[in-house]
Amino acid sequence: QIFDVYTLGAQRLEPETVLHHVVSPICVLCSTQTEVDFRVLCHLCLCIDISGALLGYCKFKLKYAHVSAVQVYRDLTWIYLCLRVVGPFIDTAIIMWTEVQARGGFFAVPGHIQIDDLGHHHHFAKTDFTQLYFWSMSVMDCFNLYFFLVIRTRGRLPPHVASQMERDE
């Protein structure tokens, strides 16, 4: 992600890309505080790392190889669908289910209410990373779905439009 920011430069960095690059480390840091099986987290990391490497390769092909931009985007659509949408969505469901069950289930929330010194009610402990983790994973999944839809749309463009778009970027 640092490489991506460096290669794009500040003038070409889109807001959704900045958010994506900020939320990713939050997901990684918060995942270390969960009770989820290590294999699920490894699967999630492999999905993200493999798709990131393939994404970098596709960006390289778009910039330096003389190949059809539409074909690169069509290939990238399948990569994104499998490794950035379906796999992470399943992993997110497993992670959230495990974390909620570790706290007694959806209907055990009243058992987790804590009252602080000022009389404020807190559903989880202040050091609980679960809420931040749920938020960050949801944001990441939504961004990955958004990027998938953008890539799929570019893969359906007429070849001359996709090529011109790549030259303009």
C-alpha positions as a printed NumPy array, in Angstrom:
array([[  0.   ,   0.   ,   0.   ],
       [  2.886,   2.312,   0.672],
       [  4.231,   1.43 ,  -2.793],
       [  0.81 ,   2.155,  -4.288],
       [  0.68 ,   5.581,  -2.632],
       [  4.244,   6.308,  -3.73 ],
       [  3.644,   5.327,  -7.374],
       [  0.348,   7.197,  -7.66 ],
       [  1.548,  10.392,  -6.033],
       [ -0.594,  12.822,  -4.09 ],
       [ -2.177,  14.397,  -7.172],
       [ -3.614,  11.089,  -8.467],
       [ -4.56 ,   9.549,  -5.139],
       [ -8.333,   9.209,  -4.886],
       [-10.156,   9.599,  -1.541],
       [-11.462,   6.024,  -1.547],
       [ -7.928,   4.742,  -2.105],
       [ -6.669,   6.778,   0.852],
       [ -9.443,   5.391,   3.074],
       [ -8.728,   1.867,   1.85 ],
       [ -5.05 ,   2.281,   2.726],
       [ -5.854,   3.694,   6.171],
       [ -8.436,   1.063,   7.114],
       [ -6.32 ,  -1.943,   6.032],
       [ -3.753,  -1.629,   8.848],
       [ -6.581,  -1.077,  11.342],
       [ -8.064,  -4.432,  10.279],
       [ -4.716,  -6.16 ,  10.685],
       [ -4.027,  -4.625,  14.1  ],
       [ -7.5  ,  -5.35 ,  15.432],
       [ -7.455,  -8.926,  14.144],
       [ -4.597,  -9.694,  16.514],
       [ -6.916,  -8.935,  19.429],
       [ -9.696, -11.343,  18.407],
       [-10.358, -14.934,  19.412],
       [-10.658, -16.105,  15.811],
       [ -8.871, -19.224,  14.642],
       [ -5.484, -18.38 ,  13.157],
       [ -6.315, -20.318,   9.962],
       [ -9.163, -17.938,   9.13 ],
       [ -6.86 , -14.946,   9.499],
       [ -4.201, -16.695,   7.392],
       [ -6.78 , -17.377,   4.667],
       [ -7.805, -13.721,   4.736],
       [ -4.164, -12.609,   4.523],
       [ -3.472, -14.995,   1.639],
       [ -6.517, -13.715,  -0.252],
       [ -5.406, -10.117,   0.174],
       [ -1.701, -10.774,  -0.524],
       [ -2.227, -12.949,  -3.611],
       [ -4.785, -10.558,  -5.066],
       [ -2.494,  -7.616,  -4.258],
       [  0.377,  -9.248,  -6.128],
       [ -1.865, -10.033,  -9.097],
       [ -3.266,  -6.509,  -8.992],
       [  0.269,  -5.096,  -9.115],
       [  1.079,  -7.385, -12.044],
       [ -2.054,  -6.234, -13.884],
       [ -1.176,  -2.571, -13.253],
       [  2.287,  -3.295, -14.662],
       [  0.732,  -4.929, -17.753],
       [ -1.596,  -1.98 , -18.26 ],
       [  1.239,   0.519, -18.078],
       [  4.125,  -1.228, -19.865],
       [  2.808,  -4.173, -21.89 ],
       [  1.02 ,  -3.834, -25.18 ],
       [ -2.066,  -5.798, -24.21 ],
       [ -5.774,  -5.073, -24.33 ],
       [ -6.855,  -3.029, -21.321],
       [-10.302,  -4.609, -21.53 ],
       [ -8.827,  -8.119, -21.299],
       [ -6.672,  -7.141, -18.319],
       [ -9.748,  -5.741, -16.563],
       [-11.768,  -8.864, -17.377],
       [ -9.048, -11.043, -15.855],
       [ -8.812,  -8.713, -12.885],
       [-12.588,  -8.946, -12.405],
       [-12.325, -12.68 , -11.652],
       [ -9.333, -12.156,  -9.379],
       [-11.168,  -9.454,  -7.423],
       [-14.384, -11.456,  -7.251],
       [-12.699, -14.549,  -5.806],
       [ -9.917, -13.068,  -3.687],
       [-11.23 ,  -9.664,  -2.606],
       [-15.009, -10.152,  -2.453],
       [-16.137, -13.762,  -1.914],
       [-13.209, -15.012,   0.207],
       [-13.007, -11.979,   2.525],
       [-16.81 , -11.772,   2.872],
       [-16.874, -15.398,   4.062],
       [-13.919, -14.774,   6.379],
       [-15.622, -11.649,   7.754],
       [-18.787, -13.632,   8.462],
       [-16.757, -16.322,  10.261],
       [-14.8  , -13.728,  12.25 ],
       [-17.893, -11.774,  13.28 ],
       [-19.828, -14.922,  14.162],
       [-16.941, -16.194,  16.286],
       [-16.524, -12.889,  18.095],
       [-20.235, -12.506,  18.812],
       [-20.453, -16.113,  20.05 ],
       [-17.408, -15.56 ,  22.286],
       [-19.38 , -12.786,  23.979],
       [-22.495, -14.897,  24.504],
       [-24.38 , -14.361,  21.235],
       [-26.54 , -11.623,  19.784],
       [-29.106, -11.792,  22.568],
       [-26.584, -11.642,  25.419],
       [-25.809,  -7.946,  24.961],
       [-27.525,  -6.94 ,  28.239],
       [-25.096,  -9.244,  30.057],
       [-22.177,  -7.214,  28.7  ],
       [-23.396,  -3.778,  29.714],
       [-20.948,  -2.079,  32.002],
       [-21.55 ,   1.073,  34.008],
       [-18.61 ,   3.423,  34.462],
       [-17.956,   5.857,  37.327],
       [-20.1  ,   8.563,  35.716],
       [-23.089,   6.253,  35.29 ],
       [-22.705,   5.812,  31.512],
       [-23.682,   2.451,  30.06 ],
       [-21.149,   0.654,  27.835],
       [-22.065,  -2.472,  25.895],
       [-18.458,  -3.621,  25.642],
       [-15.315,  -2.832,  27.557],
       [-13.49 ,   0.324,  26.482],
       [-10.508,  -1.797,  25.414],
       [-12.658,  -4.11 ,  23.3  ],
       [-11.352,  -4.099,  19.733],
       [-14.422,  -5.91 ,  18.42 ],
       [-16.44 ,  -2.848,  17.462],
       [-13.507,  -1.208,  15.693],
       [-12.721,  -4.518,  13.998],
       [-16.323,  -4.964,  12.802],
       [-16.342,  -1.405,  11.5  ],
       [-13.004,  -1.709,   9.716],
       [-13.829,  -5.106,   8.172],
       [-17.187,  -3.795,   6.982],
       [-15.532,  -0.748,   5.421],
       [-12.882,  -2.928,   3.748],
       [-15.489,  -5.332,   2.384],
       [-17.563,  -2.444,   1.023],
       [-14.519,  -0.871,  -0.626],
       [-13.506,  -4.196,  -2.151],
       [-17.024,  -4.645,  -3.52 ],
       [-16.923,  -1.087,  -4.9  ],
       [-13.522,  -1.642,  -6.537],
       [-14.79 ,  -4.937,  -7.983],
       [-17.756,  -3.137,  -9.557],
       [-15.462,  -0.442, -10.984],
       [-13.105,  -3.04 , -12.465],
       [-16.016,  -5.068, -13.872],
       [-17.422,  -1.924, -15.492],
       [-14.031,  -1.125, -17.049],
       [-13.857,  -4.689, -18.363],
       [-17.151,  -4.128, -20.183],
       [-16.095,  -0.888, -21.873],
       [-15.383,  -0.783, -25.605],
       [-11.642,  -1.433, -26.174],
       [-10.871,   2.037, -27.553],
       [-12.51 ,   3.734, -24.534],
       [-10.636,   1.557, -22.021],
       [ -7.328,   2.175, -23.815],
       [ -7.902,   5.93 , -23.849],
       [ -8.823,   5.885, -20.166],
       [ -5.565,   4.108, -19.333],
       [ -3.529,   6.614, -21.343],
       [ -5.233,   9.511, -19.534],
       [ -4.414,   8.08 , -16.091]])
